């Protein structure tokens, strides 16, 4: 017999996914706004993303890729880590 997840487990998983997406979106927005990252540019290339895209989309994709490895549970701490990593990759926005 296959062990099926309960409704509560499914709801908890969906809630966690939504919360994670909201945190990633907030971190991305904060980086874009605080570092004055323009919409147009080739930041995707510097972030080693595989698909060409505008700078704002590149930041969102990059934060999404990095989030699980840097997540401390604290927004400010996560922001500092991501900002430090981004500026190490491309100091243009310092």
C-alpha positions in Angstrom: 0.0 0.0 0.0 1.3 3.4 -1.0 1.4 6.0 1.8 -0.7 8.9 0.5 -0.1 12.4 2.0 -2.9 13.9 4.0 -4.7 17.0 3.0 -3.0 18.9 5.9 0.4 17.8 4.6 -0.4 19.0 1.1 -1.7 22.3 2.4 1.4 22.8 4.5 3.6 22.1 1.5 1.7 24.5 -0.7 1.8 27.2 2.1 5.6 26.7 2.5 6.1 27.0 -1.3 4.0 30.3 -1.4 6.0 31.7 1.6 9.3 30.8 0.0 8.2 32.5 -3.3 7.1 35.6 -1.4 10.5 35.8 0.4 12.4 35.4 -2.9 10.3 38.1 -4.5 10.9 40.4 -1.6 14.6 39.8 -1.6 14.8 40.4 -5.4 12.8 43.6 -5.2 15.0 44.9 -2.4 18.2 44.2 -4.3 16.8 45.8 -7.5 15.6 48.9 -5.6 18.4 49.4 -3.2 21.2 48.8 -5.7 19.4 50.8 -8.4 19.7 48.0 -10.9 18.3 49.2 -14.3 15.8 47.1 -16.3 18.0 46.8 -19.4 21.5 45.2 -19.4 23.4 42.0 -19.6 23.5 41.1 -15.9 22.3 37.6 -16.8 25.7 36.9 -18.4 27.6 37.9 -15.3 25.3 35.8 -13.1 26.0 32.8 -15.4 22.3 32.3 -16.2 21.6 30.1 -19.3 18.9 32.2 -20.8 19.2 35.8 -21.9 16.8 38.1 -20.0 16.5 41.7 -18.6 18.3 42.6 -15.4 15.3 42.4 -13.2 14.4 38.9 -14.4 18.0 37.9 -14.0 18.1 39.0 -10.4 14.8 37.1 -9.7 16.2 33.9 -11.3 19.6 34.3 -9.5 18.0 34.8 -6.1 15.7 31.8 -6.7 18.7 29.7 -7.5 20.7 30.9 -4.4 17.9 31.0 -1.9 18.0 27.5 -0.5 21.8 27.6 0.1 21.8 31.0 1.8 18.5 31.0 3.7 19.0 31.8 7.3 15.3 32.5 8.1 16.1 36.2 8.6 15.3 38.7 5.8 18.1 41.1 6.6 20.7 38.4 6.9 19.6 36.9 3.6 19.7 40.3 2.0 23.2 41.0 3.2 24.5 37.7 1.9 22.9 38.1 -1.5 24.1 41.7 -1.8 27.6 40.7 -0.9 27.6 37.8 -3.4 26.1 40.0 -6.1 28.6 42.8 -5.6 31.4 40.3 -5.7 30.2 39.1 -9.1 29.5 42.6 -10.5 30.8 45.6 -8.4 29.1 48.0 -10.8 26.2 48.4 -8.4 28.2 49.2 -5.3 
